[in-house]
Amino acid sequence: MKKLLIYALFFVAFAVKAQEGYFSAYQVVVEPQEVEMIYKLTNDYFTANKPTGVTVSLWENHFNDPTNNFTHSIVFTGSLEDLGNMYARDGGDSWTLFLTRLNQHIKDGFSAFAGTSIAHWGDLMQDYPVQTYYLLDVEDSEKFIPAMTKYNNAHNPAGSLLMVGNITTGRSSDGGSHWIIRGYKDFKGALGGVRAMRTEAQQAASDKAWKEQAATNGGVNLVRSGTRVRLGQW
């Protein structure tokens, strides 16, 4: 998987039912002394060559377990049409030069996957640069999404963003099929979590509703979790 990053861009394809949005993600290992250059190259290229309708984000994998120890990821999000157009276009010499330079500063590739964003709760217009992510093994998606929707419609606290989606290609053998991302405005919010955003009464109601959700979601197991920090977005 040596230097998998962006050469894989030309080979990822997926087809799923219409959802809120689509994404593709590339996770890599970057040495500390190379991070500044990775950011500069990414910023320079996508500032001048932003894909139409696609948001590009560069993330640092800040808190993680030993089996999930990539250091950075580049994530592309947008509609099916806009992401499809991005993959279909020929970037020309500037794209080739960007790939060549970028890969010179990447120690190793880690993984590449794609999927959909199914639903969200919270204000998408607010900025949430610190995000805790959860990879889940969902046994029955037709029960999981309605159960999550019912719970979060009533118990998602103000001041954070919750997003849920699935992975349609590039799944690991660990069984991860769905993901949840909780966005916070800063590290204080992420460290305190949603409990710090609720009153005691709100938390008691949430705990009760969460048990009901767990009993009706069809079976869900946590595969892994971590916290990522956004370094840049274009």
PATIDREN-807082 format. One record per residue: x, y, z of N, C-alpha, C, CB in turn; residue in three letters. Coordinates in steps of 0.02 Angstrom, whole numbers, padded with zeros to 5 digits, always signed. Glycine has a CB too. Example, Ala and Ser with C-alpha at 12.3 -4.5 7.8 and 13.67 -1.06 7.14 Angstrom:
<pts>
+00660-00284+00390+00615-00225+00390+00660-00165+00390+00565-00224+00452ala;+00642-00112+00354+00684-00053+00357+00645+00002+00394+00704-00030+00286ser;
</pts>
This chain:
<pts>
+00041-00060+00000+00000+00000+00000+00043+00063+00000-00046+00000+00060met;+00107+00056-00015+00153+00112-00012+00127+00172-00051+00221+00092-00039lys;+00123+00228-00016+00101+00291-00046+00037+00283-00088+00156+00319-00088lys;-00013+00256-00056-00076+00242-00090-00114+00304-00108-00119+00198-00048leu;-00102+00358-00070-00148+00415-00066-00186+00430-00129-00110+00475-00048leu;-00159+00470-00173-00204+00499-00222-00203+00461-00288-00186+00571-00235ile;-00155+00416-00297-00160+00375-00357-00224+00334-00355-00099+00329-00363tyr;-00248+00319-00294-00311+00282-00288-00371+00323-00310-00320+00259-00217ala;-00364+00388-00316-00421+00429-00334-00452+00408-00400-00400+00502-00338leu;-00411+00383-00445-00435+00367-00512-00472+00300-00514-00378+00366-00561phe;-00471+00263-00459-00498+00195-00462-00556+00183-00415-00444+00147-00447phe;-00578+00235-00378-00633+00226-00331-00699+00241-00366-00625+00271-00269val;-00746+00195-00361-00813+00206-00389-00863+00173-00343-00819+00179-00462ala;-00922+00201-00338-00973+00171-00296-01042+00192-00320-00963+00190-00223phe;-01092+00150-00305-01161+00166-00324-01207+00144-00268-01181+00131-00392ala;-01243+00191-00238-01290+00176-00184-01353+00215-00194-01258+00191-00115val;-01402+00203-00152-01464+00240-00156-01452+00314-00140-01516+00211-00107lys;-01496+00356-00163-01490+00428-00151-01490+00442-00076-01547+00466-00186ala;-01441+00482-00054-01434+00499+00016-01423+00573+00022-01377+00460+00048gln;-01407+00596+00083-01392+00666+00093-01331+00687+00051-01379+00681+00166glu;-01280+00645+00050-01219+00663+00015-01173+00603+00008-01184+00720+00050gly;-01119+00614-00027-01070+00561-00039-01001+00585-00018-01070+00541-00114tyr;-00957+00538-00003-00889+00556+00016-00840+00502-00006-00884+00567+00091phe;-00777+00521-00011-00722+00474-00017-00666+00498+00028-00698+00467-00091ser;-00628+00452+00057-00577+00471+00106-00514+00430+00094-00603+00460+00179ala;-00457+00463+00104-00391+00433+00095-00349+00446+00156-00355+00460+00031tyr;-00328+00392+00189-00293+00397+00253-00220+00376+00243-00327+00353+00307gln;-00174+00417+00270-00103+00407+00257-00063+00417+00321-00079+00454+00202val;+00000+00398+00317+00048+00408+00372+00098+00461+00349+00083+00342+00392val;+00103+00515+00388+00148+00569+00372+00194+00582+00432+00109+00634+00354val;+00258+00586+00421+00305+00602+00475+00294+00674+00499+00378+00591+00452glu;+00307+00687+00564+00294+00754+00591+00327+00811+00552+00317+00757+00662pro;+00388+00800+00529+00424+00853+00494+00396+00867+00425+00497+00836+00489gln;+00351+00824+00400+00323+00832+00333+00253+00863+00334+00321+00766+00299glu;+00223+00870+00393+00154+00893+00397+00145+00962+00368+00130+00893+00470val;+00190+01008+00383+00184+01076+00357+00184+01077+00281+00240+01120+00384glu;+00227+01036+00251+00230+01033+00178+00167+01002+00148+00292+00995+00156met;+00141+00950+00181+00079+00919+00157+00023+00971+00156+00060+00859+00202ile;+00018+01010+00209-00033+01062+00211-00022+01113+00156-00034+01096+00280tyr;+00039+01136+00148+00054+01188+00098+00037+01164+00028+00128+01208+00101lys;+00057+01104+00011+00044+01078-00056-00031+01070-00068+00079+01010-00066leu;-00066+01044-00017-00139+01035-00023-00174+01103-00029-00166+00996+00037thr;-00154+01150+00013-00184+01216+00011-00171+01251-00055-00157+01259+00069asn;-00110+01249-00079-00092+01282-00142-00132+01253-00200-00017+01276-00156asp;-00137+01186-00202-00171+01156-00259-00246+01168-00258-00157+01081-00260tyr;-00279+01155-00202-00352+01159-00201-00377+01230-00195-00379+01117-00145phe;-00335+01277-00174-00355+01347-00177-00361+01369-00250-00304+01392-00140thr;-00317+01344-00292-00317+01362-00363-00359+01316-00406-00247+01364-00389ala;-00373+01255-00380-00406+01204-00422-00461+01168-00384-00354+01153-00448asn;-00504+01205-00350-00557+01173-00311-00607+01138-00356-00593+01225-00267lys;-00622+01073-00344-00671+01038-00385-00740+01069-00377-00674+00964-00365pro;-00776+01078-00430-00842+01109-00428-00890+01069-00386-00870+01117-00499thr;-00920+01101-00336-00970+01070-00294-00944+01021-00242-01017+01034-00336gly;-00878+01015-00236-00847+00967-00190-00808+01004-00136-00800+00918-00229val;-00817+00984-00074-00778+01010-00018-00720+00964-00004-00822+01020+00045thr;-00660+00991+00001-00600+00953+00015-00577+00971+00086-00544+00968-00037val;-00564+00921+00128-00543+00933+00197-00481+00892+00213-00600+00917+00246ser;-00435+00923+00249-00374+00889+00273-00380+00882+00349-00309+00928+00252leu;-00374+00821+00375-00383+00807+00446-00322+00775+00477-00444+00762+00455trp;-00310+00791+00540-00261+00755+00581-00297+00705+00624-00218+00805+00624glu;-00274+00644+00626-00302+00591+00668-00271+00598+00737-00290+00519+00638asn;-00304+00634+00783-00272+00656+00845-00272+00603+00899-00307+00718+00870his;-00330+00578+00918-00336+00524+00967-00356+00461+00930-00387+00541+01024phe;-00318+00406+00940-00333+00344+00904-00304+00285+00939-00306+00348+00832asn;-00330+00225+00924-00302+00164+00953-00245+00138+00910-00357+00110+00961asp;-00205+00091+00934-00145+00068+00897-00159+00037+00829-00108+00019+00938pro;-00220+00012+00818-00236-00018+00753-00266+00032+00705-00285-00075+00763thr;-00271+00095+00726-00302+00147+00686-00256+00208+00683-00372+00167+00714asn;-00191+00194+00674-00140+00244+00685-00115+00279+00622-00082+00214+00720asn;-00160+00291+00573-00141+00336+00519-00137+00406+00549-00193+00333+00460phe;-00102+00451+00517-00093+00518+00546-00138+00570+00515-00021+00539+00539thr;-00154+00564+00450-00193+00615+00416-00241+00584+00365-00146+00666+00381his;-00292+00622+00348-00338+00599+00296-00359+00659+00254-00399+00564+00327ser;-00371+00645+00191-00401+00694+00145-00470+00667+00127-00356+00705+00081ile;-00521+00708+00137-00590+00687+00127-00623+00732+00076-00630+00687+00194val;-00658+00702+00028-00695+00737-00023-00769+00725-00012-00673+00715-00095phe;-00810+00778-00008-00882+00770+00003-00920+00811-00048-00901+00791+00074thr;-00978+00785-00069-01019+00821-00116-01076+00777-00140-00978+00846-00175gly;-01111+00800-00190-01165+00760-00219-01135+00705-00262-01213+00805-00261ser;-01176+00656-00279-01152+00602-00322-01128+00629-00389-01208+00550-00333leu;-01165+00676-00417-01146+00705-00482-01080+00743-00477-01201+00751-00507glu;-01071+00784-00426-01011+00824-00420-00949+00781-00406-01019+00876-00365asp;-00956+00730-00362-00899+00686-00350-00883+00645-00411-00914+00639-00291leu;-00935+00622-00446-00923+00586-00508-00887+00627-00559-00989+00561-00537gly;-00906+00691-00565-00871+00736-00612-00799+00747-00592-00907+00803-00616asn;-00785+00751-00526-00717+00760-00503-00673+00701-00523-00716+00768-00427met;-00699+00640-00514-00660+00581-00532-00653+00573-00607-00691+00520-00502tyr;-00701+00598-00644-00701+00589-00717-00654+00637-00753-00771+00597-00744ala;-00641+00694-00722-00603+00746-00759-00528+00730-00759-00615+00814-00727arg;-00495+00756-00809-00422+00752-00815-00392+00815-00786-00400+00742-00889asp;-00355+00808-00732-00326+00866-00699-00268+00898-00736-00305+00848-00632gly;-00243+00864-00786-00188+00893-00825-00122+00893-00788-00206+00963-00846gly;-00076+00934-00812-00008+00936-00785-00006+00959-00712+00036+00981-00827asp;-00050+01007-00694-00049+01032-00625-00069+00978-00576-00095+01092-00619ser;-00116+00935-00595-00137+00880-00552-00081+00828-00545-00201+00846-00580trp;-00050+00811-00601+00005+00763-00600+00062+00788-00557+00029+00749-00671thr;+00078+00852-00563+00132+00881-00523+00114+00880-00449+00146+00953-00546leu;+00051+00896-00433+00028+00893-00364+00036+00823-00334-00044+00916-00359phe;+00014+00772-00372+00021+00703-00349+00093+00685-00335-00009+00655-00399leu;+00136+00703-00382+00207+00686-00376+00237+00718-00314+00245+00707-00438thr;+00225+00781-00305+00253+00817-00247+00224+00791-00182+00240+00892-00254arg;+00159+00780-00181+00127+00757-00119+00154+00690-00096+00051+00753-00129leu;+00159+00644-00143+00182+00577-00125+00254+00575-00102+00173+00531-00184asn;+00293+00625-00119+00362+00629-00095+00365+00641-00020+00399+00684-00132gln;+00310+00666+00009+00310+00684+00080+00265+00638+00121+00288+00756+00088his;+00241+00583+00091+00199+00535+00125+00241+00472+00139+00136+00517+00084ile;+00242+00451+00202+00280+00392+00220+00247+00329+00194+00289+00387+00295lys;+00181+00324+00203+00146+00263+00183+00072+00276+00176+00159+00206+00234asp;+00038+00234+00138-00034+00235+00134-00063+00191+00188-00058+00211+00065gly;-00126+00205+00207-00158+00166+00260-00223+00135+00235-00173+00211+00320phe;-00268+00175+00208-00331+00148+00182-00365+00199+00138-00377+00128+00240ser;-00413+00176+00099-00455+00220+00058-00525+00189+00056-00426+00229-00015ala;-00575+00231+00067-00644+00205+00067-00692+00261+00046-00663+00178+00136phe;-00754+00241+00032-00804+00289+00010-00872+00267+00036-00805+00295-00067ala;-00919+00314+00037-00985+00298+00061-01032+00357+00057-00982+00272+00131gly;-01081+00357+00101-01133+00409+00100-01141+00440+00169-01199+00380+00076thr;-01167+00500+00169-01191+00533+00229-01267+00529+00227-01166+00608+00234ser;-01297+00496+00277-01369+00481+00275-01411+00534+00309-01381+00414+00307ile;-01388+00559+00366-01429+00607+00404-01384+00648+00449-01483+00572+00445ala;-01410+00706+00471-01373+00747+00519-01421+00782+00566-01328+00799+00482his;-01395+00802+00624-01432+00840+00673-01387+00897+00698-01457+00795+00733trp;-01410+00958+00693-01370+01016+00711-01363+01063+00651-01301+00994+00735gly;-01332+01119+00663-01326+01172+00613-01264+01162+00570-01324+01241+00647asp;-01274+01144+00507-01218+01133+00462-01181+01197+00444-01242+01100+00399leu;-01211+01254+00458-01179+01318+00443-01129+01338+00496-01231+01372+00435met;-01130+01306+00554-01081+01319+00606-01017+01280+00593-01110+01302+00675gln;-00963+01302+00624-00898+01270+00613-00882+01222+00670-00841+01323+00607asp;-00866+01160+00654-00851+01109+00703-00785+01075+00685-00908+01057+00709tyr;-00728+01107+00700-00663+01082+00676-00634+01023+00716-00614+01138+00678pro;-00663+01008+00774-00642+00950+00813-00699+00900+00813-00622+00971+00887val;-00684+00839+00791-00738+00790+00782-00718+00722+00809-00756+00784+00708gln;-00763+00693+00848-00754+00625+00872-00791+00578+00825-00780+00617+00945thr;-00757+00525+00804-00788+00478+00756-00794+00409+00787-00746+00475+00692tyr;-00846+00374+00765-00861+00306+00789-00874+00263+00728-00922+00306+00838tyr;-00838+00208+00722-00850+00159+00669-00891+00102+00698-00783+00133+00638leu;-00947+00086+00667-00995+00039+00694-01006-00021+00648-01061+00073+00708leu;-01018-00078+00679-01041-00138+00643-01116-00143+00654-01003-00203+00667asp;-01154-00124+00604-01227-00122+00610-01257-00185+00579-01256-00058+00575val;-01298-00220+00616-01326-00283+00593-01387-00272+00547-01346-00325+00651glu;-01426-00220+00560-01487-00208+00523-01496-00133+00512-01549-00238+00559asp;-01474-00109+00454-01477-00037+00440-01548-00011+00438-01443-00022+00374ser;-01596-00053+00417-01665-00031+00413-01695-00017+00482-01707-00083+00377glu;-01666-00045+00534-01688-00030+00602-01643+00023+00634-01688-00094+00645lys;-01580+00022+00617-01531+00068+00648-01546+00141+00633-01461+00051+00624phe;-01558+00158+00569-01568+00228+00551-01632+00256+00582-01571+00234+00475ile;-01689+00221+00579-01749+00249+00613-01739+00257+00688-01809+00203+00600pro;-01706+00210+00720-01694+00215+00792-01650+00275+00809-01662+00150+00819ala;-01598+00286+00769-01554+00343+00779-01591+00408+00766-01493+00338+00733met;-01633+00408+00715-01671+00468+00698-01719+00488+00755-01710+00458+00633thr;-01755+00439+00780-01802+00453+00835-01766+00481+00896-01841+00390+00854lys;-01710+00450+00913-01673+00471+00972-01644+00542+00963-01616+00422+00988tyr;-01611+00555+00907-01576+00618+00898-01623+00676+00882-01526+00612+00843asn;-01682+00662+00855-01731+00715+00845-01750+00748+00911-01793+00688+00810asn;-01746+00709+00965-01767+00734+01030-01710+00751+01077-01811+00683+01063ala;-01650+00722+01065-01598+00726+01116-01530+00749+01091-01590+00660+01148his;-01526+00777+01031-01462+00805+01009-01454+00875+01039-01458+00808+00931asn;-01402+00887+01079-01395+00951+01113-01372+01007+01066-01347+00946+01170pro;-01391+01068+01083-01368+01125+01045-01293+01134+01055-01405+01190+01066ala;-01259+01160+01004-01187+01172+01010-01144+01117+00983-01169+01184+01080gly;-01174+01066+00953-01135+01012+00922-01171+00989+00859-01125+00953+00972ser;-01136+00952+00818-01164+00925+00756-01155+00850+00757-01130+00956+00694leu;-01207+00813+00740-01203+00741+00735-01219+00720+00664-01250+00706+00785leu;-01177+00678+00635-01188+00652+00568-01182+00576+00569-01137+00682+00517met;-01223+00543+00528-01220+00470+00524-01221+00451+00450-01280+00438+00562val;-01184+00398+00434-01181+00375+00365-01155+00303+00362-01137+00421+00323gly;-01141+00280+00302-01115+00212+00294-01054+00211+00248-01169+00166+00267asn;-01021+00154+00247-00964+00142+00204-00986+00092+00151-00901+00116+00244ile;-00979+00110+00089-01004+00067+00035-00949+00030-00002-01043+00109-00014thr;-00887+00055+00002-00831+00020-00028-00768+00036+00010-00824+00038-00103thr;-00724-00014+00015-00664-00005+00056-00673-00026+00128-00642+00066+00053gly;-00725-00065+00142-00737-00088+00211-00680-00135+00233-00804-00124+00216arg;-00664-00129+00297-00614-00173+00327-00646-00238+00349-00579-00139+00386ser;-00605-00289+00360-00630-00353+00384-00653-00350+00457-00577-00407+00377ser;-00641-00292+00490-00663-00285+00559-00739-00275+00565-00628-00227+00591asp;-00773-00267+00509-00846-00266+00510-00877-00197+00511-00870-00302+00568gly;-00838-00144+00508-00866-00077+00509-00908-00062+00448-00810-00027+00514gly;-00972-00048+00458-01017-00035+00402-01045+00036+00403-01074-00085+00402ser;-01049+00066+00463-01078+00132+00471-01032+00175+00515-01149+00128+00502his;-01043+00239+00512-01002+00285+00552-01047+00339+00582-00946+00317+00509trp;-01025+00364+00639-01056+00422+00671-01001+00472+00684-01093+00403+00737ile;-01012+00535+00668-00965+00589+00684-01000+00641+00725-00936+00620+00618ile;-00970+00658+00782-00996+00711+00825-00947+00770+00821-01004+00686+00898arg;-00971+00827+00796-00929+00885+00787-00936+00934+00845-00946+00919+00723gly;-00879+00962+00865-00876+01011+00919-00839+01074+00896-00842+00981+00982tyr;-00852+01129+00930-00821+01192+00911-00749+01198+00935-00861+01250+00939lys;-00730+01158+00986-00662+01160+01012-00647+01096+01051-00651+01223+01057asp;-00586+01091+01077-00567+01031+01114-00604+01026+01181-00491+01031+01127phe;-00620+01082+01211-00658+01079+01274-00724+01044+01263-00670+01150+01300lys;-00758+01061+01208-00821+01027+01193-00812+00953+01181-00853+01059+01134gly;-00759+00936+01144-00746+00865+01127-00728+00825+01189-00691+00860+01075ala;-00688+00854+01233-00668+00818+01294-00727+00810+01342-00611+00853+01328leu;-00769+00862+01346-00827+00857+01390-00882+00814+01362-00853+00926+01404gly;-00887+00812+01295-00940+00773+01264-01008+00803+01273-00939+00703+01290gly;-01058+00767+01249-01126+00795+01252-01154+00797+01322-01172+00753+01208val;-01128+00757+01368-01152+00759+01437-01141+00828+01467-01117+00706+01479arg;-01084+00860+01450-01070+00926+01477-01115+00980+01449-00997+00943+01464ala;-01152+00963+01395-01196+01011+01363-01268+01005+01387-01193+01003+01288met;-01282+00955+01431-01349+00942+01454-01357+00957+01528-01369+00870+01439arg;-01417+00975+01549-01433+00978+01620-01443+00906+01645-01498+01020+01632thr;-01447+00899+01711-01458+00833+01740-01523+00802+01715-01457+00836+01817glu;-01574+00843+01711-01639+00818+01688-01635+00797+01614-01693+00872+01697ala;-01601+00837+01574-01594+00819+01503-01554+00754+01496-01559+00876+01465gln;-01502+00746+01537-01462+00686+01532-01501+00624+01554-01399+00692+01575gln;-01543+00632+01605-01584+00576+01627-01633+00554+01573-01622+00594+01691ala;-01663+00603+01539-01709+00588+01485-01672+00556+01427-01745+00651+01461ala;-01611+00581+01413-01571+00552+01359-01551+00480+01374-01509+00595+01348ser;-01530+00467+01436-01510+00399+01455-01568+00350+01445-01486+00397+01528asp;-01629+00371+01465-01688+00328+01457-01702+00315+01383-01749+00360+01491lys;-01699+00369+01343-01713+00362+01271-01659+00321+01237-01718+00430+01238ala;-01597+00327+01260-01542+00288+01230-01552+00213+01241-01475+00311+01260trp;-01575+00194+01299-01589+00123+01312-01644+00098+01265-01610+00112+01385lys;-01694+00139+01253-01748+00121+01207-01721+00115+01136-01805+00172+01209glu;-01676+00161+01118-01645+00158+01052-01605+00095+01043-01600+00219+01040gln;-01565+00077+01094-01523+00017+01091-01564-00047+01085-01479+00013+01152ala;-01625-00046+01112-01668-00105+01109-01703-00113+01042-01720-00102+01164ala;-01702-00060+01001-01739-00062+00938-01695-00051+00876-01793-00009+00939thr;-01629-00045+00885-01586-00028+00828-01562-00088+00788-01527+00011+00852asn;-01583-00148+00806-01566-00207+00767-01499-00238+00782-01568-00190+00696gly;-01461-00207+00827-01396-00234+00846-01339-00193+00817-01390-00305+00822gly;-01300-00162+00862-01245-00119+00841-01185-00132+00887-01265-00044+00844val;-01126-00141+00857-01065-00150+00895-01014-00096+00877-01035-00221+00883asn;-00980-00069+00927-00928-00020+00915-00864-00054+00891-00914+00022+00978leu;-00839-00033+00834-00776-00061+00807-00717-00020+00832-00778-00061+00730val;-00722+00046+00826-00669+00090+00852-00694+00161+00856-00606+00087+00807arg;-00656+00203+00892-00672+00273+00896-00608+00314+00897-00716+00288+00958ser;-00614+00379+00886-00556+00423+00887-00579+00495+00880-00507+00405+00831gly;-00531+00540+00881-00546+00611+00873-00500+00640+00820-00537+00649+00940thr;-00529+00677+00773-00491+00708+00720-00497+00784+00724-00514+00683+00651arg;-00446+00818+00699-00444+00891+00699-00434+00916+00628-00387+00917+00746val;-00475+00962+00606-00469+00987+00538-00412+01037+00533-00535+01020+00516arg;-00368+01025+00486-00312+01070+00473-00327+01120+00418-00250+01030+00454leu;-00370+01102+00372-00387+01147+00317-00447+01122+00280-00328+01155+00270gly;-00481+01168+00245-00541+01150+00206-00546+01198+00147-00605+01153+00249gln;-00563+01168+00088-00565+01207+00027-00630+01191-00012-00502+01194-00017trp;
</pts>
